Amino acid sequence: MILCLLLVTFVTAVSAKSLPSEINPPTFEYLNSICGQENSNNDINQFPWAVSILKKDNAGNLQFSCGGSLISTRTVVTSAHCFNDYSEPGVIRPENFLASLGGHNTSTSWIDAVNKNIEKIIIRPGYNPETLGFDSDLALVQLKQPIIFTESIKPICIGQEVIDDDATGKIPGWNGRRRQMETTTPTLINARVVSATTCLRSHNFFSEIMSNQTICVELLDRNTECMINSGNGLMIKKENKWMLKGVVAGTVSDPKSECGGNKYFVSLEISKFYDWIRSNMLL
């Protein structure tokens, strides 16, 4: 049985417009007042907290590595396994990655994209890259310089509320996991939280990769299992604000799928990590 880490590794051409980056650190109250609000121009970057984590290859080119979600001017939430380097186990090099925010179209060099260097990558204690499971598979990416919020770059909300089975939401993401399925603009996928039993019934190997810190999510749109990437956020709308409720981790390989994907996948439940996120995030 093949365990799917939902990564892609194709080269992405990226350029960035320069924007001011020196601002006073905001407060939690300020972040709560502006978070989770969609871009008023729905045709461009509707969900402005969607982040692309890019990795530099040996030639200096940038490759899409994982998705992520912006939660403050300097913090992005994503998956820990996005930073695994099996040639140097346990070594994480922030200088080898960039966070790209506000991008819209890869065919035009990511219009309005702002690329930020990464100062530090904090891996959730308890995560073990040598095990199969996704327990504690969470990371906080701290940016070297703060982001100026605009209509195209805004944070998503986080909260302590436990997510309910049957809750429906959306997953914004950038790219497919097969070259013929690449997209130049963001993909938006409908999803639903289902019981852990549902995942286990679909394949018994889910018992090896799930824990009490994960949730089982079902993709509701046909043929979208190949459009999901690690680190993408599961977001649910509450009182006209979008809340980050999960972070995509991985799934069990389905040989019937073109990309080996599965309509069921494992996500980290954000509410289980709320205190850790709050205590480690930079505002």
Backbone as CSV, one residue per row, in Angstrom:
resi,resn,N_x,N_y,N_z,CA_x,CA_y,CA_z,C_x,C_y,C_z
1,MET,0.841,-1.185,0.000,0.000,0.000,0.000,0.881,1.240,0.000
2,ILE,0.565,2.165,-0.881,1.368,3.373,-1.017,0.696,4.508,-0.270
3,LEU,1.457,5.175,0.569,0.981,6.337,1.292,1.233,7.568,0.437
4,CYS,0.195,8.382,0.252,0.326,9.557,-0.598,0.566,10.793,0.238
5,LEU,1.739,11.390,0.080,1.984,12.733,0.568,1.627,13.649,-0.578
6,LEU,0.737,14.586,-0.367,0.139,15.312,-1.473,1.022,16.471,-1.899
7,LEU,2.125,16.122,-2.566,3.111,17.102,-2.990,3.152,17.182,-4.506
8,VAL,3.637,18.305,-5.031,3.948,18.422,-6.447,5.338,18.990,-6.565
9,THR,5.996,18.723,-7.709,7.396,19.144,-7.819,7.725,19.752,-9.173
10,PHE,6.763,20.420,-9.834,7.085,21.015,-11.114,7.606,22.424,-10.919
11,VAL,8.366,22.903,-11.894,8.983,24.223,-11.800,7.945,25.299,-12.048
12,THR,7.972,26.337,-11.237,7.041,27.450,-11.362,7.824,28.736,-11.545
13,ALA,7.522,29.475,-12.580,8.157,30.775,-12.776,7.443,31.795,-11.924
14,VAL,8.209,32.569,-11.140,7.603,33.496,-10.201,8.335,34.830,-10.237
15,SER,7.589,35.889,-10.238,8.160,37.206,-10.041,7.254,37.934,-9.064
16,ALA,7.773,38.953,-8.414,6.982,39.622,-7.388,7.028,41.123,-7.566
17,LYS,5.887,41.757,-7.346,5.872,43.203,-7.249,6.347,43.588,-5.852
18,SER,7.128,44.645,-5.783,7.593,45.069,-4.473,6.493,45.859,-3.781
19,LEU,6.283,45.542,-2.503,5.323,46.255,-1.681,5.998,46.614,-0.371
20,PRO,5.554,47.662,0.302,6.117,48.002,1.607,5.936,46.841,2.569
21,SER,6.918,46.597,3.414,6.812,45.479,4.337,7.070,45.877,5.783
22,GLU,7.343,47.161,6.035,7.603,47.615,7.393,6.311,48.157,7.998
23,ILE,5.680,47.398,8.900,4.487,47.873,9.582,4.584,47.506,11.049
24,ASN,3.806,48.167,11.861,3.775,47.834,13.270,3.054,46.510,13.462
25,PRO,3.537,45.656,14.361,2.859,44.378,14.578,1.427,44.608,15.021
26,PRO,0.468,43.930,14.419,-0.932,44.089,14.809,-1.221,43.317,16.096
27,THR,-2.391,43.499,16.625,-2.843,42.760,17.801,-3.745,41.614,17.366
28,PHE,-3.992,40.680,18.286,-4.934,39.615,17.991,-6.322,40.197,17.692
29,GLU,-6.673,41.261,18.394,-7.982,41.884,18.176,-8.090,42.424,16.754
30,TYR,-7.007,43.038,16.276,-7.028,43.554,14.905,-7.132,42.412,13.899
31,LEU,-6.350,41.349,14.094,-6.417,40.212,13.180,-7.821,39.624,13.151
32,ASN,-8.447,39.508,14.320,-9.803,38.961,14.380,-10.813,39.846,13.653
33,SER,-10.523,41.136,13.570,-11.468,42.059,12.930,-11.410,42.010,11.408
34,ILE,-10.291,41.532,10.865,-10.155,41.542,9.397,-10.035,40.141,8.801
35,CYS,-9.831,39.126,9.617,-9.558,37.785,9.080,-10.788,37.170,8.408
36,GLY,-10.520,36.259,7.493,-11.576,35.458,6.884,-12.481,36.173,5.923
37,GLN,-12.102,37.363,5.480,-12.938,38.126,4.560,-12.450,37.927,3.132
38,GLU,-13.363,37.502,2.269,-13.004,37.234,0.875,-12.570,38.515,0.177
39,ASN,-11.783,38.341,-0.867,-11.426,39.449,-1.736,-12.699,39.997,-2.365
40,SER,-12.878,41.303,-2.316,-14.085,41.904,-2.891,-14.154,41.727,-4.396
41,ASN,-12.998,41.522,-5.048,-12.961,41.208,-6.473,-12.881,39.696,-6.590
42,ASN,-14.023,39.036,-6.712,-14.076,37.581,-6.666,-13.382,36.908,-7.841
43,ASP,-13.080,37.678,-8.886,-12.437,37.075,-10.051,-10.932,36.924,-9.854
44,ILE,-10.386,37.599,-8.849,-8.949,37.556,-8.632,-8.675,37.207,-7.176
45,ASN,-8.075,36.028,-6.977,-7.635,35.636,-5.640,-8.742,35.802,-4.611
46,GLN,-9.825,35.057,-4.804,-11.002,35.178,-3.945,-10.673,34.904,-2.481
47,PHE,-9.733,33.974,-2.256,-9.362,33.613,-0.901,-7.911,34.042,-0.658
48,PRO,-7.725,35.263,-0.165,-6.396,35.904,-0.171,-5.423,35.383,0.876
49,TRP,-5.815,34.367,1.643,-4.896,33.778,2.619,-4.191,32.549,2.061
50,ALA,-4.564,32.130,0.848,-3.927,30.955,0.240,-2.481,31.272,-0.122
51,VAL,-1.561,30.432,0.353,-0.130,30.650,0.173,0.481,29.471,-0.571
52,SER,1.456,29.757,-1.398,2.252,28.706,-2.023,3.630,28.667,-1.371
53,ILE,4.026,27.501,-0.880,5.373,27.308,-0.354,6.240,26.818,-1.500
54,LEU,7.263,27.593,-1.843,8.136,27.281,-2.971,9.498,26.840,-2.470
55,LYS,10.070,25.859,-3.146,11.391,25.359,-2.769,12.395,25.662,-3.876
56,LYS,13.583,26.080,-3.458,14.648,26.360,-4.416,15.394,25.075,-4.729
57,ASP,15.585,24.804,-6.029,16.386,23.635,-6.387,17.860,24.039,-6.480
58,ASN,18.713,23.094,-6.839,20.155,23.355,-6.865,20.554,24.424,-7.867
59,ALA,19.696,24.625,-8.877,19.981,25.640,-9.890,19.382,26.992,-9.531
60,GLY,18.704,27.063,-8.401,18.102,28.319,-7.990,16.694,28.533,-8.495
61,ASN,16.160,27.544,-9.242,14.789,27.649,-9.715,13.821,27.369,-8.564
62,LEU,12.611,27.888,-8.702,11.594,27.698,-7.681,10.599,26.630,-8.103
63,GLN,10.308,25.724,-7.195,9.345,24.664,-7.437,8.237,24.750,-6.405
64,PHE,7.011,24.537,-6.864,5.898,24.478,-5.918,6.095,23.259,-5.023
65,SER,6.019,23.475,-3.712,6.188,22.387,-2.760,4.890,22.033,-2.064
66,CYS,4.240,23.025,-1.468,3.022,22.791,-0.704,2.164,24.046,-0.687
67,GLY,0.916,23.865,-0.269,0.059,24.998,0.006,0.220,25.428,1.452
68,GLY,-0.442,26.509,1.801,-0.421,26.994,3.173,-1.490,28.044,3.354
69,SER,-1.670,28.497,4.596,-2.683,29.501,4.916,-2.074,30.589,5.785
70,LEU,-2.251,31.837,5.380,-1.746,32.981,6.124,-2.670,33.274,7.308
71,ILE,-2.103,33.391,8.525,-2.923,33.682,9.697,-2.512,34.981,10.387
72,SER,-1.435,35.611,9.938,-1.014,36.910,10.479,-0.062,37.539,9.470
73,THR,0.527,38.682,9.825,1.441,39.328,8.884,2.735,38.548,8.701
74,ARG,3.031,37.604,9.633,4.314,36.898,9.546,4.208,35.384,9.723
75,THR,3.008,34.828,9.741,2.885,33.400,10.022,1.983,32.701,9.023
76,VAL,2.478,31.559,8.529,1.737,30.691,7.615,1.635,29.307,8.249
77,VAL,0.461,28.701,8.163,0.248,27.341,8.654,0.304,26.383,7.474
78,THR,1.041,25.279,7.624,1.150,24.288,6.558,1.485,22.929,7.176
79,SER,1.852,21.965,6.351,2.187,20.614,6.818,3.678,20.493,7.112
80,ALA,4.004,19.751,8.164,5.410,19.563,8.530,6.168,18.771,7.476
81,HIS,5.515,17.774,6.868,6.257,16.908,5.944,6.673,17.627,4.669
82,CYS,6.156,18.847,4.455,6.581,19.628,3.295,8.066,19.978,3.353
83,PHE,8.650,19.918,4.540,10.037,20.329,4.723,10.971,19.158,4.991
84,ASN,10.471,17.935,4.820,11.329,16.761,4.983,12.425,16.762,3.929
85,ASP,13.632,16.492,4.338,14.756,16.323,3.426,15.399,14.986,3.773
86,TYR,15.073,13.975,2.988,15.516,12.627,3.335,17.019,12.442,3.130
87,SER,17.664,13.404,2.446,19.122,13.330,2.324,19.796,13.860,3.587
88,GLU,19.055,14.672,4.348,19.549,15.201,5.623,18.438,15.089,6.664
89,PRO,18.179,13.896,7.152,17.075,13.707,8.098,17.199,14.624,9.311
90,GLY,16.080,15.267,9.642,16.048,16.133,10.809,16.564,17.536,10.580
91,VAL,17.084,17.808,9.387,17.632,19.138,9.085,16.606,19.927,8.277
92,ILE,16.287,21.113,8.735,15.363,21.995,8.030,16.089,23.285,7.703
93,ARG,16.071,23.658,6.450,16.783,24.851,5.998,15.783,25.887,5.481
94,PRO,15.387,26.860,6.309,14.419,27.872,5.875,14.872,28.641,4.643
95,GLU,16.196,28.807,4.490,16.703,29.584,3.350,16.435,28.906,2.012
96,ASN,16.032,27.642,2.029,15.742,26.917,0.788,14.292,27.070,0.343
97,PHE,13.502,27.852,1.079,12.075,27.983,0.775,11.674,29.453,0.714
98,LEU,10.607,29.707,-0.021,9.966,31.016,-0.069,8.468,30.826,0.151
99,ALA,7.820,31.858,0.672,6.361,31.879,0.747,5.863,32.886,-0.276
100,SER,4.984,32.437,-1.173,4.447,33.307,-2.223,2.986,33.610,-1.911
101,LEU,2.659,34.887,-1.801,1.331,35.319,-1.381,0.720,36.265,-2.406
102,GLY,-0.593,36.233,-2.510,-1.302,37.157,-3.381,-1.225,36.819,-4.847
103,GLY,-0.619,35.674,-5.202,-0.504,35.289,-6.603,-1.835,34.848,-7.168
104,HIS,-1.955,34.957,-8.485,-3.223,34.582,-9.112,-3.053,33.687,-10.322
105,ASN,-2.124,33.996,-11.189,-2.058,33.283,-12.465,-0.609,32.927,-12.795
106,THR,-0.298,31.638,-12.797,1.080,31.213,-13.049,1.506,31.454,-14.486
107,SER,0.553,31.550,-15.411,0.917,31.754,-16.809,1.401,33.179,-17.065
108,THR,1.121,34.082,-16.140,1.582,35.470,-16.278,2.480,35.846,-15.099
109,SER,3.291,34.878,-14.665,4.275,35.091,-13.605,3.644,35.501,-12.280
110,TRP,2.479,34.940,-11.989,1.822,35.171,-10.702,1.557,36.663,-10.475
111,ILE,0.544,37.168,-11.166,0.177,38.571,-11.047,0.022,38.955,-9.575
112,ASP,0.673,40.037,-9.209,0.594,40.598,-7.855,1.207,39.698,-6.785
113,ALA,1.956,38.680,-7.175,2.562,37.811,-6.156,3.615,38.566,-5.358
114,VAL,3.638,38.297,-4.061,4.658,38.846,-3.174,5.392,37.662,-2.562
115,ASN,6.692,37.574,-2.819,7.489,36.463,-2.307,8.252,36.908,-1.066
116,LYS,8.161,36.112,-0.020,8.801,36.459,1.245,9.791,35.369,1.659
117,ASN,10.977,35.800,2.089,11.932,34.867,2.666,11.414,34.376,4.019
118,ILE,11.864,33.193,4.373,11.397,32.545,5.594,12.491,32.617,6.655
119,GLU,12.118,33.081,7.820,13.072,33.201,8.921,13.199,31.909,9.710
120,LYS,12.070,31.250,9.950,12.078,30.068,10.800,10.909,29.156,10.450
121,ILE,11.146,27.871,10.549,10.094,26.873,10.357,9.968,26.084,11.660
122,ILE,8.819,26.181,12.292,8.590,25.518,13.568,7.754,24.266,13.335
123,ILE,8.325,23.126,13.650,7.623,21.851,13.492,6.929,21.499,14.806
124,ARG,5.689,21.092,14.717,4.941,20.722,15.904,5.630,19.567,16.639
125,PRO,5.909,19.723,17.944,6.488,18.610,18.710,5.613,17.364,18.612
126,GLY,6.261,16.241,18.464,5.541,14.979,18.303,5.512,14.483,16.885
127,TYR,5.793,15.391,15.921,5.829,14.939,14.533,7.080,14.104,14.287
128,ASN,6.903,12.966,13.655,8.018,12.070,13.359,7.986,11.710,11.872
129,PRO,8.915,12.264,11.073,8.901,11.999,9.628,9.196,10.556,9.265
130,GLU,9.675,9.772,10.220,10.018,8.384,9.919,8.838,7.431,10.117
131,THR,7.721,7.949,10.604,6.542,7.103,10.774,5.574,7.344,9.626
132,LEU,4.620,6.441,9.477,3.656,6.548,8.390,2.563,7.564,8.685
133,GLY,2.213,7.732,9.939,1.054,8.533,10.292,1.270,10.028,10.158
134,PHE,0.158,10.751,10.249,0.192,12.205,10.125,-0.032,12.888,11.466
135,ASP,0.145,12.160,12.558,-0.020,12.743,13.876,0.943,13.914,14.055
136,SER,0.417,15.067,14.427,1.222,16.285,14.644,1.932,16.770,13.388
137,ASP,1.431,16.413,12.212,2.043,16.827,10.943,1.658,18.271,10.632
138,LEU,2.224,19.180,11.406,1.866,20.584,11.295,3.121,21.436,11.455
139,ALA,3.165,22.549,10.715,4.307,23.461,10.804,3.835,24.900,10.726
140,LEU,4.549,25.770,11.422,4.349,27.211,11.312,5.551,27.812,10.598
141,VAL,5.284,28.558,9.548,6.329,29.233,8.788,6.344,30.701,9.210
142,GLN,7.463,31.137,9.762,7.608,32.524,10.187,8.369,33.301,9.117
143,LEU,7.759,34.356,8.605,8.363,35.162,7.553,9.379,36.139,8.139
144,LYS,10.422,36.435,7.365,11.447,37.364,7.843,10.893,38.771,8.003
145,GLN,10.034,39.177,7.084,9.441,40.507,7.130,7.918,40.383,7.077
146,PRO,7.207,41.289,7.735,5.742,41.210,7.722,5.161,41.564,6.369
147,ILE,3.987,41.057,6.153,3.223,41.329,4.936,2.287,42.506,5.186
148,ILE,2.147,43.364,4.182,1.127,44.397,4.224,-0.172,43.780,3.704
149,PHE,-1.236,43.839,4.475,-2.515,43.290,4.032,-3.120,44.173,2.947
150,THR,-3.638,43.514,1.911,-4.329,44.172,0.808,-5.558,43.346,0.487
151,GLU,-6.293,43.719,-0.543,-7.429,42.900,-0.970,-6.976,41.515,-1.424
152,SER,-5.729,41.419,-1.907,-5.214,40.147,-2.411,-4.440,39.350,-1.382
153,ILE,-4.146,39.963,-0.233,-3.391,39.278,0.819,-4.014,39.622,2.170
154,LYS,-4.718,38.674,2.740,-5.352,38.848,4.044,-5.311,37.519,4.785
155,PRO,-5.393,37.547,6.124,-5.325,36.297,6.883,-6.679,35.598,6.975
156,ILE,-6.633,34.316,7.244,-7.836,33.557,7.559,-7.946,33.458,9.080
157,CYS,-9.151,33.246,9.582,-9.372,33.152,11.025,-9.044,31.741,11.518
158,ILE,-8.627,31.642,12.774,-8.481,30.351,13.434,-9.280,30.399,14.723
159,GLY,-9.707,29.242,15.206,-10.521,29.212,16.411,-10.377,27.906,17.152
160,GLN,-10.984,27.847,18.329,-10.881,26.681,19.203,-12.040,25.705,19.040
161,GLU,-13.058,26.091,18.275,-14.232,25.244,18.160,-13.908,23.942,17.445
162,VAL,-14.360,22.834,18.022,-14.160,21.514,17.411,-15.053,21.397,16.192
163,ILE,-14.526,20.851,15.136,-15.280,20.713,13.902,-16.221,19.515,13.987
164,ASP,-17.422,19.664,13.456,-18.434,18.613,13.510,-18.402,17.751,12.259
165,ASP,-18.749,16.463,12.432,-18.961,15.612,11.259,-20.088,16.215,10.418
166,ASP,-19.975,16.053,9.113,-20.929,16.579,8.127,-20.764,18.066,7.868
167,ALA,-19.838,18.725,8.550,-19.568,20.128,8.224,-18.997,20.210,6.816
168,THR,-19.454,21.157,6.032,-18.974,21.312,4.661,-18.127,22.571,4.543
169,GLY,-17.153,22.505,3.669,-16.276,23.637,3.471,-15.612,23.592,2.113
170,LYS,-14.541,24.340,1.974,-13.828,24.421,0.703,-12.330,24.356,0.960
171,ILE,-11.620,23.925,-0.064,-10.159,23.843,-0.008,-9.601,24.601,-1.208
172,PRO,-8.955,25.746,-0.981,-8.317,26.440,-2.096,-6.938,25.861,-2.350
173,GLY,-6.593,25.703,-3.588,-5.274,25.169,-3.914,-4.843,25.642,-5.285
174,TRP,-3.556,25.453,-5.555,-3.011,26.019,-6.785,-2.837,25.023,-7.906
175,ASN,-2.375,23.834,-7.621,-1.887,23.023,-8.727,-2.242,21.558,-8.583
176,GLY,-2.327,20.870,-9.723,-2.592,19.443,-9.726,-1.343,18.631,-9.476
177,ARG,-1.539,17.324,-9.243,-0.425,16.444,-8.927,0.026,15.642,-10.138
178,ARG,-0.429,15.994,-11.299,0.049,15.424,-12.550,0.175,16.558,-13.551
179,ARG,1.244,16.547,-14.355,1.511,17.671,-15.240,0.321,17.990,-16.135
180,GLN,-0.386,16.972,-16.637,-1.508,17.231,-17.513,-2.695,17.831,-16.773
181,MET,-2.612,17.879,-15.431,-3.719,18.414,-14.646,-3.330,19.726,-13.972
182,GLU,-2.190,20.315,-14.357,-1.786,21.577,-13.769,-2.803,22.666,-14.102
183,THR,-2.992,23.602,-13.196,-3.873,24.731,-13.422,-3.070,26.010,-13.285
184,THR,-3.442,27.032,-14.050,-2.738,28.311,-13.969,-3.412,29.256,-12.992
185,THR,-4.633,28.948,-12.588,-5.341,29.750,-11.597,-5.801,28.839,-10.465
186,PRO,-6.130,29.389,-9.301,-6.469,28.552,-8.161,-7.659,27.635,-8.407
187,THR,-7.581,26.470,-7.807,-8.679,25.516,-7.833,-9.416,25.600,-6.504
188,LEU,-10.722,25.561,-6.536,-11.524,25.587,-5.319,-12.355,24.313,-5.270
189,ILE,-12.178,23.537,-4.207,-12.773,22.211,-4.113,-13.731,22.150,-2.931
190,ASN,-14.918,21.606,-3.167,-15.900,21.420,-2.102,-15.583,20.144,-1.336
191,ALA,-15.702,20.208,-0.018,-15.345,19.067,0.817,-16.275,18.989,2.024
192,ARG,-16.303,17.803,2.631,-17.144,17.577,3.796,-16.386,16.749,4.824
193,VAL,-16.525,17.116,6.089,-15.945,16.323,7.167,-16.832,15.106,7.404
194,VAL,-16.232,13.930,7.444,-16.972,12.697,7.703,-16.328,11.988,8.901
195,SER,-16.980,10.969,9.375,-16.466,10.266,10.551,-15.198,9.495,10.207
196,ALA,-14.381,9.253,11.219,-13.186,8.437,11.025,-13.558,7.049,10.523
197,THR,-14.711,6.565,10.956,-15.181,5.248,10.516,-15.361,5.193,9.006
198,THR,-15.799,6.311,8.430,-15.989,6.358,6.975,-14.668,6.146,6.250
199,CYS,-13.615,6.797,6.719,-12.298,6.592,6.112,-11.843,5.142,6.295
200,LEU,-12.035,4.609,7.486,-11.586,3.243,7.774,-12.328,2.228,6.931
201,ARG,-13.593,2.469,6.674,-14.369,1.555,5.835,-13.920,1.598,4.384
202,SER,-13.415,2.767,3.959,-12.960,2.881,2.565,-11.650,2.141,2.355
203,HIS,-10.808,2.107,3.406,-9.554,1.349,3.337,-9.000,1.207,4.751
204,ASN,-8.633,-0.009,5.119,-8.179,-0.234,6.494,-6.828,0.409,6.794
205,PHE,-6.079,0.830,5.767,-4.784,1.453,6.004,-4.926,2.842,6.634
206,PHE,-6.133,3.415,6.552,-6.337,4.699,7.215,-6.078,4.589,8.713
207,SER,-6.228,3.397,9.267,-5.971,3.215,10.703,-4.512,3.483,11.048
208,GLU,-3.620,3.372,10.055,-2.192,3.589,10.279,-1.805,5.065,10.226
209,ILE,-2.636,5.893,9.619,-2.229,7.285,9.388,-3.124,8.298,10.091
210,MET,-4.189,7.829,10.753,-5.073,8.733,11.472,-4.786,8.678,12.970
211,SER,-5.214,9.713,13.683,-5.051,9.770,15.136,-6.181,10.618,15.694
212,ASN,-6.145,10.861,16.996,-7.176,11.707,17.599,-6.941,13.189,17.313
213,GLN,-5.891,13.501,16.563,-5.618,14.883,16.168,-5.946,15.136,14.701
214,THR,-6.495,14.131,14.027,-6.816,14.260,12.613,-8.314,14.103,12.389
215,ILE,-8.757,14.526,11.225,-10.134,14.323,10.794,-10.123,13.705,9.406
216,CYS,-11.211,13.058,9.080,-11.388,12.474,7.754,-12.237,13.416,6.916
217,VAL,-11.780,13.712,5.717,-12.470,14.654,4.841,-12.767,13.977,3.507
218,GLU,-13.974,14.219,3.019,-14.397,13.663,1.725,-14.496,14.784,0.697
219,LEU,-13.911,14.569,-0.467,-14.034,15.520,-1.567,-15.385,15.313,-2.237
220,LEU,-16.137,16.382,-2.438,-17.496,16.273,-2.973,-17.556,16.442,-4.483
221,ASP,-16.518,17.005,-5.076,-16.501,17.208,-6.526,-15.780,16.050,-7.205
222,ARG,-16.324,15.578,-8.305,-15.719,14.450,-9.024,-14.372,14.851,-9.614
223,ASN,-13.459,13.884,-9.621,-12.156,14.037,-10.280,-11.331,15.196,-9.707
224,THR,-11.483,15.455,-8.409,-10.695,16.522,-7.794,-9.613,15.976,-6.868
225,GLU,-9.550,14.650,-6.721,-8.557,14.101,-5.801,-7.131,14.386,-6.260
226,CYS,-6.967,14.686,-7.544,-5.636,14.980,-8.064,-5.286,16.465,-7.961
227,MET,-6.204,17.265,-7.437,-5.975,18.702,-7.340,-5.644,19.141,-5.922
228,ILE,-5.549,18.186,-4.990,-5.281,18.502,-3.598,-3.781,18.435,-3.325
229,ASN,-3.271,19.419,-2.583,-1.857,19.431,-2.202,-1.711,19.467,-0.692
230,SER,-0.639,18.887,-0.193,-0.325,18.990,1.231,-0.263,20.454,1.659
231,GLY,-0.705,20.703,2.868,-0.638,22.043,3.429,-1.817,22.928,3.105
232,ASN,-2.619,22.559,2.090,-3.800,23.353,1.777,-4.732,23.394,2.975
233,GLY,-5.440,24.494,3.137,-6.334,24.641,4.270,-7.755,24.207,3.968
234,LEU,-8.359,23.479,4.898,-9.796,23.211,4.857,-10.472,24.361,5.578
235,MET,-11.285,25.102,4.859,-11.897,26.293,5.461,-13.406,26.165,5.460
236,ILE,-14.009,26.638,6.542,-15.450,26.568,6.726,-15.945,27.962,7.084
237,LYS,-17.061,28.354,6.476,-17.593,29.701,6.699,-18.509,29.721,7.921
238,LYS,-18.261,30.683,8.796,-19.067,30.845,10.000,-19.295,32.326,10.235
239,GLU,-20.566,32.717,10.280,-20.934,34.116,10.506,-20.209,35.039,9.534
240,ASN,-20.239,34.654,8.260,-19.679,35.445,7.165,-18.167,35.603,7.217
241,LYS,-17.499,34.736,7.985,-16.044,34.723,7.988,-15.556,33.303,7.742
242,TRP,-14.455,33.178,7.014,-13.868,31.873,6.758,-12.912,31.507,7.881
243,MET,-13.083,30.292,8.393,-12.253,29.774,9.483,-11.376,28.642,8.955
244,LEU,-10.105,28.635,9.357,-9.219,27.524,9.027,-9.498,26.394,10.006
245,LYS,-10.028,25.282,9.493,-10.418,24.170,10.356,-9.530,22.946,10.198
246,GLY,-8.790,22.882,9.101,-7.934,21.728,8.890,-6.785,22.053,7.959
247,VAL,-5.766,21.211,7.999,-4.619,21.320,7.089,-4.420,19.964,6.436
248,VAL,-4.468,19.936,5.111,-4.366,18.687,4.356,-3.032,18.000,4.633
249,ALA,-3.099,16.711,4.957,-1.880,15.937,5.228,-1.623,14.910,4.132
250,GLY,-2.521,13.957,3.954,-2.293,12.924,2.947,-3.445,11.947,2.880
251,THR,-3.247,10.867,2.132,-4.309,9.901,1.921,-3.721,8.534,1.640
252,VAL,-4.592,7.587,1.392,-4.193,6.253,0.977,-4.307,6.176,-0.541
253,SER,-3.300,5.650,-1.179,-3.283,5.588,-2.628,-4.416,4.723,-3.170
254,ASP,-5.068,5.242,-4.209,-6.128,4.507,-4.896,-5.659,4.210,-6.314
255,PRO,-5.402,2.947,-6.654,-4.888,2.626,-7.989,-5.862,2.955,-9.116
256,LYS,-7.132,3.171,-8.783,-8.117,3.501,-9.815,-8.037,4.974,-10.219
257,SER,-7.370,5.778,-9.393,-7.257,7.201,-9.682,-6.070,7.455,-10.610
258,GLU,-6.214,8.440,-11.482,-5.146,8.767,-12.436,-3.856,9.159,-11.736
259,CYS,-3.988,9.813,-10.574,-2.799,10.293,-9.869,-2.544,9.498,-8.596
260,GLY,-3.318,8.444,-8.358,-3.165,7.680,-7.135,-3.847,8.321,-5.953
261,GLY,-4.674,9.339,-6.212,-5.363,10.041,-5.147,-6.562,9.262,-4.634
262,ASN,-7.288,9.863,-3.724,-8.406,9.215,-3.078,-9.409,10.302,-2.708
263,LYS,-10.697,10.006,-2.791,-11.678,11.042,-2.445,-11.742,11.281,-0.939
264,TYR,-11.164,10.373,-0.154,-11.038,10.576,1.287,-9.579,10.898,1.614
265,PHE,-9.382,11.845,2.507,-8.016,12.147,2.906,-7.995,12.592,4.360
266,VAL,-6.791,12.627,4.902,-6.585,12.969,6.303,-6.172,14.435,6.412
267,SER,-6.770,15.116,7.368,-6.437,16.507,7.639,-6.164,16.670,9.126
268,LEU,-5.205,17.524,9.468,-4.994,17.876,10.865,-6.128,18.792,11.309
269,GLU,-6.670,18.555,12.508,-7.744,19.395,13.031,-7.145,20.567,13.800
270,ILE,-7.348,21.777,13.276,-6.702,22.970,13.813,-7.053,23.224,15.273
271,SER,-8.285,22.934,15.671,-8.686,23.224,17.050,-7.830,22.480,18.068
272,LYS,-7.285,21.323,17.667,-6.446,20.542,18.582,-5.071,21.202,18.795
273,PHE,-4.734,22.129,17.933,-3.407,22.767,17.986,-3.500,24.272,18.239
274,TYR,-4.697,24.733,18.591,-4.930,26.179,18.695,-3.966,26.857,19.672
275,ASP,-3.815,26.305,20.872,-2.950,26.931,21.872,-1.498,26.958,21.404
276,TRP,-1.054,25.874,20.765,0.322,25.827,20.260,0.530,26.861,19.162
277,ILE,-0.441,26.995,18.281,-0.337,27.980,17.207,-0.281,29.389,17.785
278,ARG,-1.180,29.695,18.711,-1.220,31.031,19.302,0.091,31.390,20.008
279,SER,0.688,30.405,20.665,1.896,30.673,21.442,3.156,30.754,20.573
280,ASN,3.081,30.297,19.328,4.261,30.280,18.463,4.159,31.181,17.243
281,MET,2.991,31.726,16.976,2.836,32.564,15.797,3.393,33.969,16.051
282,LEU,3.914,34.565,15.002,4.317,35.966,15.031,3.193,36.786,14.451
283,LEU,2.822,37.861,15.139,1.708,38.671,14.658,2.104,39.511,13.445
